[in-house]
Amino acid sequence: MAGFSHQRENQNIFYIGRVFRESTKGSVARKEILQIGAESIGVSGKENTFKILEELDEIISLLPLENKLTLVLGNVNLFQSIVQEFELKQNEIEILSKLLYQKT
């Protein structure tokens, strides 16, 4: 399922679908997961990202989740804002970057 809304030249796009992932790196075994995504095109800034995260939090609170949930943020500006807000040191930035890359 996919959809979008159009407001004053800005587009909010979402998708929901099942995808296959490797169980472990290098493994031939695969598992099927439900993937949900959202993007906002034509709007920049952390305020918009936080708005999407607030909406996501509201949706998640309504769901009876039984499995682990993984949240992947693909916004470089948000990462930089976190680094600045918490005044992270270089080694902390490297650790955070590694964790985000591994999605753990």
C-alpha positions as CSV (number, residue, x, y, z in Angstrom):
1,M,0.0,0.0,0.0
2,A,1.3,3.5,-0.8
3,G,-0.2,6.9,-0.6
4,F,0.6,10.6,-0.5
5,S,-0.9,13.9,0.4
6,H,-0.2,17.2,-1.4
7,Q,-0.3,20.5,0.4
8,R,1.1,23.7,-1.0
9,E,3.9,22.0,-3.1
10,N,4.9,19.7,-0.2
11,Q,4.3,16.0,-0.4
12,N,4.0,13.5,2.4
13,I,4.6,10.0,1.1
14,F,4.1,6.7,3.0
15,Y,4.4,3.1,2.2
16,I,3.6,-0.2,3.8
17,G,4.7,-3.6,2.5
18,R,6.4,-6.9,3.2
19,V,10.1,-7.2,2.3
20,F,12.7,-10.0,2.7
21,R,15.8,-9.5,4.7
22,E,18.8,-11.7,5.3
23,S,18.6,-13.4,8.7
24,T,22.3,-12.8,9.4
25,K,25.0,-11.3,7.2
26,G,26.2,-13.7,4.7
27,S,23.4,-16.1,5.4
28,V,21.2,-17.6,2.7
29,A,18.3,-17.7,5.1
30,R,15.8,-14.9,4.7
31,K,12.9,-13.7,6.8
32,E,9.9,-11.7,5.8
33,I,9.3,-8.4,7.7
34,L,6.7,-5.7,7.5
35,Q,8.3,-2.4,6.5
36,I,6.6,1.0,6.9
37,G,8.1,4.2,5.6
38,A,7.3,7.9,5.5
39,E,9.0,10.8,3.8
40,S,8.3,14.5,3.5
41,I,9.3,16.0,0.2
42,G,9.6,19.8,-0.2
43,V,9.9,20.5,3.5
44,S,13.2,20.6,5.3
45,G,14.2,21.1,8.9
46,K,14.1,19.2,12.1
47,E,10.7,20.5,13.0
48,N,9.1,18.5,10.2
49,T,11.1,15.4,11.1
50,F,9.9,15.8,14.7
51,K,6.3,16.1,13.5
52,I,6.6,12.8,11.6
53,L,8.2,11.2,14.7
54,E,5.3,12.5,16.9
55,E,2.8,11.0,14.4
56,L,4.7,7.7,14.4
57,D,4.7,7.6,18.2
58,E,0.9,8.1,18.1
59,I,0.4,5.3,15.6
60,I,2.7,2.9,17.5
61,S,0.9,3.6,20.8
62,L,-2.3,2.3,19.2
63,L,-0.8,-1.0,17.9
64,P,-0.6,-4.2,19.9
65,L,3.0,-4.9,18.9
66,E,4.4,-8.3,19.8
67,N,7.7,-8.1,17.9
68,K,10.7,-5.9,18.1
69,L,10.4,-2.5,16.3
70,T,13.4,-1.0,14.5
71,L,13.3,2.7,13.7
72,V,15.6,3.9,10.9
73,L,16.1,7.7,10.5
74,G,17.6,8.7,7.2
75,N,18.0,12.4,7.9
76,V,21.6,13.7,8.1
77,N,20.4,17.1,9.6
78,L,18.6,15.3,12.4
79,F,21.8,13.4,13.2
80,Q,23.8,16.6,13.3
81,S,21.1,18.2,15.5
82,I,21.4,15.4,18.0
83,V,25.2,15.7,18.0
84,Q,25.0,19.5,18.6
85,E,22.2,19.3,21.2
86,F,24.0,16.7,23.4
87,E,27.4,18.1,22.7
88,L,28.8,14.7,21.8
89,K,32.5,14.1,21.7
90,Q,34.2,12.5,18.7
91,N,34.2,9.0,20.1
92,E,30.5,9.3,21.1
93,I,29.7,10.5,17.5
94,E,31.5,7.4,16.1
95,I,29.7,5.1,18.5
96,L,26.3,6.6,17.6
97,S,27.1,6.5,13.9
98,K,28.0,2.9,14.1
99,L,24.9,2.0,16.0
100,L,22.7,3.8,13.5
101,Y,24.5,2.1,10.6
102,Q,24.0,-1.3,12.1
103,K,20.3,-0.6,12.9
104,T,20.6,-2.1,16.4
